[in-house]
Amino acid sequence: MSQHDGRPPSADWVAQEMEQMLRECNALLESHDEQLRRLRNAISDIEAERKLACDNRDEAQRILDALRSAALAGQQLHAEQAHFPNPHLRVAPDTDVASTVRTRPQATPAGPDGGASGTAAIPESNPVMFIGGERSVTIMKVISTDGQRHWSVRDVTEALGEPAEAVRRNRSVLENLRVRGAVTKTESPDNERPGKKKVFYQLAAPWQAA
């Protein structure tokens, strides 16, 4: 329906135009309402997923903290056990160390310079030492291959198949083992270097890996 030129619009024509506008507005509002509903649902889903992720994160952190606390308590317990070993524990009969102890003579072995080393054979009644740490255990295994031998740091390093740069680190580990009583340390004059001494380590106690 069109308006005649120069004539005011009739009430019917205006009513039809308004009805058309109402239909268009209602359709637009309905479309927007549907979009808003979908957005609200999506936001609700995202918020639910976010809350679940937060809860899972908090639970994972709690479990991680508990595991770290348990690991620290275990390390402290091992450290205390190393300083105060159970005197009733003994080396298992089928271990290399036990075989070395049984076959070792009771006489004092000769030191690296031909004299007495001052290190007697390990009595079978000695308590078992628990050795922790991968490198400490590895070095103790090397020394245990010959419990009567006096090992230099370089001997141990070569037996491990490591380069000369590892000597300093291995010396530090051997000194720590000496402090704990797992090995003994002897020194003898170094004829090739006047005023210097050669240092050797020897197995001093039966042991097991912690």
Accessible surface in RSA format (square Angstrom, percent):
REM  Atomic radii and reference values for relative SASA: ProtOr
REM  Chains: A
REM  Algorithm: Lee & Richards
REM  Probe-radius: 1.40
REM  Slices: 20
REM RES _ NUM      All-atoms   Total-Side   Main-Chain    Non-polar    All polar
REM                ABS   REL    ABS   REL    ABS   REL    ABS   REL    ABS   REL
RES MET A   1   152.20  78.8  71.32  47.2  80.88 192.6  79.12  67.3  73.08  96.8
RES SER A   2    92.83  78.4  76.62 102.3  16.21  37.3  46.81  99.7  46.03  64.5
RES GLN A   3    84.14  47.0  59.74  43.7  24.40  58.1  20.60  43.9  63.53  48.2
RES HIS A   4   119.99  65.6 113.81  79.1   6.18  15.8  69.97  72.1  50.02  58.2
RES ASP A   5   145.73 102.1 117.63 117.1  28.10  66.5  43.98 103.5 101.76 101.5
RES GLY A   6    89.62 110.5   0.00   N/A  89.62 110.5  46.48 127.6  43.14  96.6
RES ARG A   7   138.86  58.3 136.23  69.4   2.64   6.3  38.10  52.1 100.76  61.1
RES PRO A   8   116.59  85.0  97.36  88.7  19.23  69.9 103.43  85.4  13.16  81.8
RES PRO A   9    62.76  45.7  43.86  40.0  18.89  68.7  45.80  37.8  16.96 105.4
RES SER A  10    53.73  45.4  42.41  56.6  11.32  26.1  50.13 106.7   3.60   5.0
RES ALA A  11    83.83  77.1  66.64 102.8  17.19  39.1  73.60 103.6  10.23  27.1
RES ASP A  12   100.62  70.5  97.83  97.4   2.79   6.6  17.76  41.8  82.86  82.6
RES TRP A  13    59.09  23.7  59.08  28.6   0.02   0.0  58.34  31.1   0.75   1.2
RES VAL A  14    59.58  39.2  59.35  53.7   0.23   0.6  59.58  51.8   0.00   0.0
RES ALA A  15    47.18  43.4  40.76  62.9   6.42  14.6  46.69  65.8   0.48   1.3
RES GLN A  16    92.22  51.6  88.14  64.4   4.09   9.7  32.08  68.3  60.15  45.6
RES GLU A  17    75.85  43.5  73.08  55.3   2.77   6.6   6.64  12.8  69.21  56.5
RES MET A  18    88.94  46.1  88.29  58.4   0.65   1.5  57.25  48.7  31.68  42.0
RES GLU A  19    89.65  51.5  88.45  66.9   1.20   2.8  25.91  50.1  63.75  52.0
RES GLN A  20    77.71  43.5  77.71  56.8   0.00   0.0  30.69  65.3  47.02  35.7
RES MET A  21   103.25  53.5 102.22  67.6   1.04   2.5  70.36  59.8  32.90  43.6
RES LEU A  22   109.46  61.0 109.38  78.3   0.08   0.2 109.46  76.9   0.00   0.0
RES ARG A  23   137.48  57.7 130.40  66.5   7.08  16.8  73.05  99.8  64.43  39.0
RES GLU A  24   101.24  58.1  91.63  69.3   9.61  22.9  38.93  75.3  62.32  50.9
RES CYS A  25    60.13  45.5  57.90  64.6   2.23   5.2  16.10  40.8  44.03  47.5
RES ASN A  26    88.99  61.4  84.61  81.8   4.39  10.6  25.54  61.5  63.45  61.3
RES ALA A  27    60.89  56.0  50.30  77.6  10.58  24.1  55.11  77.6   5.77  15.3
RES LEU A  28   101.13  56.3  96.82  69.3   4.31  10.8  99.99  70.2   1.14   3.1
RES LEU A  29   103.79  57.8 103.79  74.3   0.00   0.0 103.79  72.9   0.00   0.0
RES GLU A  30   126.74  72.8 121.92  92.2   4.82  11.5  44.83  86.7  81.91  66.9
RES SER A  31    50.14  42.4  41.63  55.6   8.51  19.6  28.28  60.2  21.87  30.6
RES HIS A  32    84.30  46.1  83.60  58.1   0.70   1.8  45.96  47.4  38.34  44.6
RES ASP A  33    83.40  58.4  79.25  78.9   4.16   9.8  26.05  61.3  57.35  57.2
RES GLU A  34    58.72  33.7  55.86  42.3   2.86   6.8  30.51  59.0  28.21  23.0
RES GLN A  35    97.71  54.6  95.77  70.0   1.94   4.6  28.77  61.2  68.93  52.3
RES LEU A  36    80.97  45.1  80.96  57.9   0.01   0.0  80.96  56.9   0.01   0.0
RES ARG A  37   119.02  50.0 117.82  60.1   1.20   2.9  63.20  86.4  55.82  33.8
RES ARG A  38   151.02  63.4 145.08  74.0   5.94  14.1  46.20  63.1 104.82  63.5
RES LEU A  39   104.03  57.9 103.71  74.2   0.33   0.8 104.02  73.0   0.02   0.1
RES ARG A  40   149.63  62.8 144.08  73.4   5.55  13.2  62.00  84.7  87.64  53.1
RES ASN A  41    73.14  50.4  71.53  69.1   1.61   3.9  22.64  54.5  50.50  48.8
RES ALA A  42    45.07  41.4  39.13  60.4   5.95  13.5  44.50  62.7   0.57   1.5
RES ILE A  43    94.41  53.7  94.11  70.1   0.30   0.7  94.41  68.0   0.00   0.0
RES SER A  44    62.45  52.8  58.85  78.5   3.60   8.3  22.66  48.3  39.79  55.7
RES ASP A  45    86.20  60.4  84.12  83.7   2.08   4.9  21.01  49.4  65.20  65.0
RES ILE A  46   108.70  61.9 108.21  80.6   0.49   1.2 108.22  77.9   0.48   1.3
RES GLU A  47   108.94  62.5 102.87  77.8   6.07  14.5  39.01  75.5  69.93  57.1
RES ALA A  48    63.34  58.2  49.80  76.9  13.54  30.8  57.45  80.9   5.90  15.6
RES GLU A  49   119.44  68.6 112.44  85.1   7.00  16.7  42.63  82.5  76.81  62.7
RES ARG A  50   164.83  69.2 158.37  80.7   6.46  15.4  53.82  73.6 111.01  67.3
RES LYS A  51   135.42  66.1 131.37  80.6   4.05   9.6 102.36  92.1  33.07  35.2
RES LEU A  52   109.65  61.1 107.26  76.7   2.40   6.0 109.22  76.7   0.43   1.2
RES ALA A  53    59.06  54.3  49.80  76.9   9.26  21.1  55.05  77.5   4.01  10.6
RES CYS A  54    33.37  25.2  31.98  35.7   1.40   3.3  14.80  37.5  18.57  20.0
RES ASP A  55    66.55  46.6  60.82  60.5   5.73  13.5  23.62  55.6  42.93  42.8
RES ASN A  56    85.93  59.3  81.06  78.3   4.87  11.7  26.81  64.5  59.13  57.1
RES ARG A  57   157.07  66.0 149.02  76.0   8.05  19.2  72.45  99.0  84.63  51.3
RES ASP A  58    80.59  56.5  73.20  72.9   7.40  17.5  30.81  72.5  49.79  49.7
RES GLU A  59    79.40  45.6  77.17  58.4   2.23   5.3  39.04  75.5  40.35  32.9
RES ALA A  60    59.88  55.1  50.79  78.4   9.09  20.7  55.91  78.7   3.97  10.5
RES GLN A  61    88.79  49.6  85.42  62.4   3.37   8.0  37.72  80.3  51.07  38.7
RES ARG A  62   137.95  57.9 131.46  67.0   6.49  15.5  72.03  98.4  65.92  40.0
RES ILE A  63    79.99  45.5  79.05  58.9   0.94   2.3  79.99  57.6   0.00   0.0
RES LEU A  64    70.84  39.4  70.01  50.1   0.83   2.1  70.78  49.7   0.06   0.2
RES ASP A  65    66.30  46.4  63.49  63.2   2.80   6.6  28.83  67.9  37.46  37.4
RES ALA A  66    53.68  49.4  41.58  64.2  12.10  27.5  48.96  68.9   4.72  12.5
RES LEU A  67   111.51  62.1 107.69  77.0   3.82   9.6 108.25  76.0   3.26   8.8
RES ARG A  68   148.83  62.5 140.98  71.9   7.85  18.7  55.51  75.9  93.32  56.6
RES SER A  69    72.57  61.3  62.51  83.4  10.06  23.2  36.76  78.3  35.81  50.2
RES ALA A  70    64.18  59.0  48.26  74.5  15.92  36.2  56.29  79.3   7.89  20.9
RES ALA A  71    57.47  52.8  43.55  67.2  13.91  31.7  55.49  78.1   1.98   5.2
RES LEU A  72    99.70  55.5  97.49  69.7   2.21   5.5  98.88  69.4   0.82   2.2
RES ALA A  73    55.58  51.1  49.63  76.6   5.96  13.6  51.39  72.4   4.19  11.1
RES GLY A  74    29.30  36.1   0.00   N/A  29.30  36.1  28.18  77.3   1.11   2.5
RES GLN A  75   118.20  66.1 110.63  80.9   7.56  18.0  39.88  84.9  78.32  59.4
RES GLN A  76    99.30  55.5  95.54  69.8   3.76   8.9  33.39  71.1  65.90  50.0
RES LEU A  77   115.77  64.5 113.76  81.4   2.01   5.1 115.27  81.0   0.50   1.3
RES HIS A  78   107.75  58.9 103.16  71.7   4.59  11.7  64.66  66.6  43.09  50.1
RES ALA A  79    51.39  47.2  43.60  67.3   7.79  17.7  51.35  72.3   0.04   0.1
RES GLU A  80   101.78  58.4  99.06  74.9   2.72   6.5  36.54  70.7  65.25  53.3
RES GLN A  81    58.23  32.6  55.05  40.2   3.18   7.6  20.65  43.9  37.59  28.5
RES ALA A  82    19.20  17.7  11.27  17.4   7.93  18.0  11.87  16.7   7.33  19.4
RES HIS A  83   128.92  70.5 104.74  72.8  24.18  61.8  58.53  60.3  70.39  81.9
RES PHE A  84   162.10  81.1 148.06  91.7  14.04  36.5 151.99  92.1  10.12  29.0
RES PRO A  85    37.14  27.1  25.98  23.7  11.16  40.6  25.98  21.5  11.16  69.3
RES ASN A  86    60.19  41.5  54.78  52.9   5.41  13.0  12.51  30.1  47.68  46.1
RES PRO A  87    82.50  60.1  79.03  72.0   3.48  12.6  79.21  65.4   3.29  20.4
RES HIS A  88   153.57  83.9 132.57  92.1  21.00  53.7  87.70  90.4  65.86  76.6
RES LEU A  89    67.48  37.6  66.30  47.4   1.18   3.0  67.48  47.4   0.00   0.0
RES ARG A  90   112.04  47.0  94.65  48.2  17.40  41.4  49.09  67.1  62.96  38.2
RES VAL A  91    23.36  15.4   9.07   8.2  14.30  34.4   9.07   7.9  14.30  38.8
RES ALA A  92    36.57  33.6  31.49  48.6   5.08  11.6  36.53  51.4   0.04   0.1
RES PRO A  93   104.63  76.3  98.94  90.2   5.69  20.7 100.83  83.2   3.80  23.6
RES ASP A  94   128.25  89.8  93.52  93.1  34.73  82.1  49.16 115.7  79.10  78.9
RES THR A  95    43.49  30.9  37.97  38.5   5.51  13.1  43.43  58.3   0.06   0.1
RES ASP A  96   109.90  77.0 103.23 102.7   6.67  15.8  22.80  53.6  87.10  86.9
RES VAL A  97     8.41   5.5   8.28   7.5   0.12   0.3   8.36   7.3   0.04   0.1
RES ALA A  98     6.38   5.9   5.08   7.8   1.30   3.0   6.33   8.9   0.05   0.1
RES SER A  99    47.72  40.3  46.95  62.7   0.77   1.8  30.30  64.5  17.42  24.4
RES THR A 100    25.52  18.2  21.12  21.4   4.40  10.5  12.69  17.0  12.83  19.4
RES VAL A 101     9.36   6.2   6.21   5.6   3.15   7.6   6.21   5.4   3.15   8.5
RES ARG A 102   128.39  53.9  97.76  49.8  30.62  72.9  49.47  67.6  78.91  47.8
RES THR A 103   109.22  77.7  80.77  81.9  28.45  67.8  73.29  98.4  35.93  54.3
RES ARG A 104    13.89   5.8   7.54   3.8   6.35  15.1   5.09   7.0   8.80   5.3
RES PRO A 105    73.62  53.7  61.96  56.5  11.65  42.4  73.11  60.4   0.51   3.2
RES GLN A 106   138.83  77.6 117.12  85.6  21.72  51.7  65.45 139.3  73.38  55.7
RES ALA A 107    73.57  67.6  58.38  90.1  15.19  34.6  68.42  96.4   5.15  13.6
RES THR A 108    72.03  51.2  47.05  47.7  24.98  59.5  18.95  25.4  53.08  80.2
RES PRO A 109    26.92  19.6  16.34  14.9  10.59  38.5  26.90  22.2   0.03   0.2
RES ALA A 110    66.50  61.1  47.16  72.8  19.35  44.0  50.59  71.2  15.91  42.1
RES GLY A 111     8.55  10.5   0.00   N/A   8.55  10.5   0.72   2.0   7.83  17.5
RES PRO A 112    53.90  39.3  10.36   9.4  43.54 158.3  22.01  18.2  31.89 198.2
RES ASP A 113    93.03  65.2  52.40  52.2  40.63  96.1  29.57  69.6  63.46  63.3
RES GLY A 114    62.12  76.6   0.00   N/A  62.12  76.6  34.21  93.9  27.91  62.5
RES GLY A 115    34.78  42.9   0.00   N/A  34.78  42.9  32.97  90.5   1.80   4.0
RES ALA A 116    88.84  81.7  50.38  77.7  38.46  87.5  53.07  74.7  35.78  94.8
RES SER A 117    19.20  16.2   0.00   0.0  19.20  44.2   4.91  10.5  14.28  20.0
RES GLY A 118    69.43  85.6   0.00   N/A  69.43  85.6  36.34  99.7  33.09  74.1
RES THR A 119    15.84  11.3  12.27  12.4   3.57   8.5  11.40  15.3   4.45   6.7
RES ALA A 120    63.20  58.1  50.17  77.4  13.04  29.7  50.17  70.7  13.04  34.5
RES ALA A 121     7.02   6.5   0.76   1.2   6.26  14.2   1.80   2.5   5.23  13.8
RES ILE A 122     4.53   2.6   1.66   1.2   2.87   6.9   3.34   2.4   1.19   3.2
RES PRO A 123    64.71  47.2  59.62  54.3   5.09  18.5  64.68  53.4   0.03   0.2
RES GLU A 124   108.93  62.5  90.52  68.5  18.41  43.8  40.98  79.3  67.95  55.5
RES SER A 125    78.86  66.6  64.62  86.2  14.23  32.8  45.42  96.7  33.44  46.8
RES ASN A 126    40.53  28.0  38.36  37.1   2.17   5.2   2.97   7.1  37.56  36.3
RES PRO A 127    50.20  36.6  49.29  44.9   0.91   3.3  49.29  40.7   0.91   5.7
RES VAL A 128     0.61   0.4   0.61   0.6   0.00   0.0   0.61   0.5   0.00   0.0
RES MET A 129    15.16   7.9  14.37   9.5   0.79   1.9  10.76   9.2   4.40   5.8
RES PHE A 130    44.90  22.5  42.99  26.6   1.91   5.0  42.99  26.1   1.91   5.5
RES ILE A 131     0.14   0.1   0.00   0.0   0.14   0.3   0.00   0.0   0.14   0.4
RES GLY A 132    33.98  41.9   0.00   N/A  33.98  41.9  24.75  67.9   9.23  20.7
RES GLY A 133    51.00  62.9   0.00   N/A  51.00  62.9  35.86  98.4  15.14  33.9
RES GLU A 134   156.29  89.7 137.23 103.8  19.06  45.4  57.88 112.0  98.41  80.4
RES ARG A 135    62.83  26.4  56.13  28.6   6.70  16.0  27.30  37.3  35.54  21.5
RES SER A 136    13.78  11.6  13.08  17.5   0.70   1.6   0.00   0.0  13.78  19.3
RES VAL A 137    20.55  13.5  20.55  18.6   0.00   0.0  20.55  17.9   0.00   0.0
RES THR A 138    52.54  37.4  52.02  52.7   0.53   1.3  34.82  46.8  17.72  26.8
RES ILE A 139     0.00   0.0   0.00   0.0   0.00   0.0   0.00   0.0   0.00   0.0
RES MET A 140     0.00   0.0   0.00   0.0   0.00   0.0   0.00   0.0   0.00   0.0
RES LYS A 141   122.95  60.0 117.33  72.0   5.62  13.4  65.05  58.5  57.90  61.7
RES VAL A 142    19.50  12.8  17.79  16.1   1.71   4.1  19.44  16.9   0.06   0.2
RES ILE A 143     0.07   0.0   0.07   0.0   0.00   0.0   0.07   0.0   0.00   0.0
RES SER A 144     7.40   6.2   5.13   6.9   2.26   5.2   5.30  11.3   2.09   2.9
RES THR A 145   108.05  76.8  68.59  69.5  39.45  94.0  70.89  95.2  37.16  56.2
RES ASP A 146    65.14  45.6  60.33  60.0   4.81  11.4  18.86  44.4  46.28  46.2
RES GLY A 147     1.57   1.9   0.00   N/A   1.57   1.9   0.00   0.0   1.57   3.5
RES GLN A 148    69.43  38.8  61.88  45.2   7.56  18.0  15.59  33.2  53.85  40.8
RES ARG A 149    97.08  40.8  88.39  45.1   8.69  20.7  29.28  40.0  67.80  41.1
RES HIS A 150    22.72  12.4  12.15   8.4  10.57  27.0   5.03   5.2  17.69  20.6
RES TRP A 151    10.85   4.4  10.85   5.3   0.00   0.0  10.85   5.8   0.00   0.0
RES SER A 152    23.68  20.0  23.68  31.6   0.00   0.0  19.37  41.3   4.30   6.0
RES VAL A 153     9.08   6.0   7.50   6.8   1.58   3.8   7.50   6.5   1.58   4.3
RES ARG A 154   130.65  54.9 128.83  65.7   1.82   4.3  45.02  61.5  85.63  51.9
RES ASP A 155    38.28  26.8  33.94  33.8   4.34  10.3   1.73   4.1  36.55  36.5
RES VAL A 156     0.00   0.0   0.00   0.0   0.00   0.0   0.00   0.0   0.00   0.0
RES THR A 157     2.47   1.8   2.47   2.5   0.00   0.0   2.47   3.3   0.00   0.0
RES GLU A 158   114.33  65.6  95.84  72.5  18.50  44.0  39.51  76.4  74.82  61.1
RES ALA A 159    60.45  55.6  18.48  28.5  41.98  95.5  31.13  43.8  29.32  77.7
RES LEU A 160    41.27  23.0  11.84   8.5  29.44  74.0  16.23  11.4  25.04  67.4
RES GLY A 161    68.37  84.3   0.00   N/A  68.37  84.3  35.12  96.4  33.25  74.5
RES GLU A 162    43.76  25.1  29.04  22.0  14.72  35.0  17.68  34.2  26.08  21.3
RES PRO A 163    87.40  63.7  75.13  68.5  12.27  44.6  86.92  71.8   0.48   3.0
RES ALA A 164    64.99  59.8  46.21  71.3  18.77  42.7  49.53  69.7  15.46  41.0
RES GLU A 165   144.33  82.9 116.57  88.2  27.76  66.1  75.26 145.6  69.07  56.4
RES ALA A 166     8.76   8.1   4.08   6.3   4.67  10.6   8.51  12.0   0.25   0.7
RES VAL A 167    16.68  11.0  16.68  15.1   0.00   0.0  16.68  14.5   0.00   0.0
RES ARG A 168   197.16  82.8 194.37  99.1   2.79   6.6  69.89  95.5 127.27  77.1
RES ARG A 169   128.12  53.8 121.02  61.7   7.10  16.9  57.99  79.3  70.13  42.5
RES ASN A 170     0.00   0.0   0.00   0.0   0.00   0.0   0.00   0.0   0.00   0.0
RES ARG A 171   110.18  46.3 110.18  56.2   0.00   0.0  40.11  54.8  70.07  42.5
RES SER A 172    72.39  61.2  62.14  82.9  10.26  23.6  31.09  66.2  41.30  57.9
RES VAL A 173    22.89  15.1  20.01  18.1   2.88   6.9  22.89  19.9   0.00   0.0
RES LEU A 174     0.00   0.0   0.00   0.0   0.00   0.0   0.00   0.0   0.00   0.0
RES GLU A 175    42.82  24.6  42.72  32.3   0.11   0.3  32.68  63.2  10.15   8.3
RES ASN A 176    73.29  50.5  68.42  66.1   4.87  11.7  21.24  51.1  52.06  50.3
RES LEU A 177     0.00   0.0   0.00   0.0   0.00   0.0   0.00   0.0   0.00   0.0
RES ARG A 178    89.38  37.5  80.83  41.2   8.55  20.4  10.18  13.9  79.20  48.0
RES VAL A 179   111.07  73.1  81.80  74.1  29.26  70.5  86.71  75.3  24.35  66.1
RES ARG A 180    57.85  24.3  32.38  16.5  25.47  60.6  24.24  33.1  33.61  20.4
RES GLY A 181    35.27  43.5   0.00   N/A  35.27  43.5  28.04  77.0   7.23  16.2
RES ALA A 182     0.12   0.1   0.10   0.1   0.02   0.1   0.12   0.2   0.00   0.0
RES VAL A 183     2.30   1.5   0.00   0.0   2.30   5.5   0.00   0.0   2.30   6.2
RES THR A 184    41.36  29.4  38.32  38.8   3.04   7.3  40.95  55.0   0.41   0.6
RES LYS A 185    74.31  36.3  47.34  29.0  26.97  64.2  12.98  11.7  61.33  65.3
RES THR A 186    19.67  14.0  14.75  15.0   4.93  11.7  19.48  26.2   0.19   0.3
RES GLU A 187    88.64  50.9  57.81  43.7  30.82  73.4  15.56  30.1  73.07  59.7
RES SER A 188     5.43   4.6   3.48   4.6   1.95   4.5   2.51   5.4   2.92   4.1
RES PRO A 189    91.92  67.0  83.04  75.7   8.88  32.3  83.57  69.0   8.36  51.9
RES ASP A 190    10.42   7.3   6.73   6.7   3.69   8.7   0.00   0.0  10.42  10.4
RES ASN A 191   142.32  98.1 112.68 108.9  29.64  71.4  37.35  89.9 104.97 101.5
RES GLU A 192   150.50  86.4 119.54  90.4  30.96  73.7  45.95  88.9 104.55  85.4
RES ARG A 193   126.19  53.0 123.31  62.9   2.88   6.9  54.73  74.8  71.46  43.3
RES PRO A 194   123.60  90.1  96.53  88.0  27.06  98.4 104.27  86.1  19.33 120.1
RES GLY A 195    86.74 107.0   0.00   N/A  86.74 107.0  44.32 121.6  42.43  95.0
RES LYS A 196   119.59  58.3 114.15  70.0   5.44  13.0  59.01  53.1  60.58  64.5
RES LYS A 197   125.27  61.1 109.34  67.1  15.92  37.9  59.57  53.6  65.70  70.0
RES LYS A 198    83.32  40.6  80.12  49.2   3.20   7.6  33.35  30.0  49.97  53.2
RES VAL A 199    45.68  30.1  37.33  33.8   8.35  20.1  37.33  32.4   8.35  22.7
RES PHE A 200    27.88  13.9  27.67  17.1   0.21   0.5  27.67  16.8   0.21   0.6
RES TYR A 201     2.18   1.0   1.90   1.1   0.28   0.7   0.28   0.2   1.90   2.3
RES GLN A 202     4.45   2.5   4.37   3.2   0.08   0.2   0.75   1.6   3.70   2.8
RES LEU A 203     1.04   0.6   0.15   0.1   0.89   2.2   0.15   0.1   0.89   2.4
RES ALA A 204    21.36  19.6   8.57  13.2  12.79  29.1  10.22  14.4  11.14  29.5
RES ALA A 205     8.95   8.2   8.84  13.6   0.11   0.2   8.84  12.5   0.11   0.3
RES PRO A 206     3.50   2.5   3.50   3.2   0.00   0.0   3.50   2.9   0.00   0.0
RES TRP A 207    20.48   8.2  14.39   7.0   6.09  14.3  14.39   7.7   6.09   9.9
RES GLN A 208    57.09  31.9  53.33  39.0   3.76   9.0  18.49  39.4  38.60  29.3
RES ALA A 209    58.15  53.5  34.17  52.7  23.97  54.5  34.17  48.1  23.97  63.5
RES ALA A 210    62.24  57.2   7.16  11.0  55.09 125.3  27.69  39.0  34.55  91.5
END  Absolute sums over single chains surface
CHAIN  1 A    14695.3      12334.9       2360.4       8289.3       6406.1
END  Absolute sums over all chains
TOTAL         14695.3      12334.9       2360.4       8289.3       6406.1
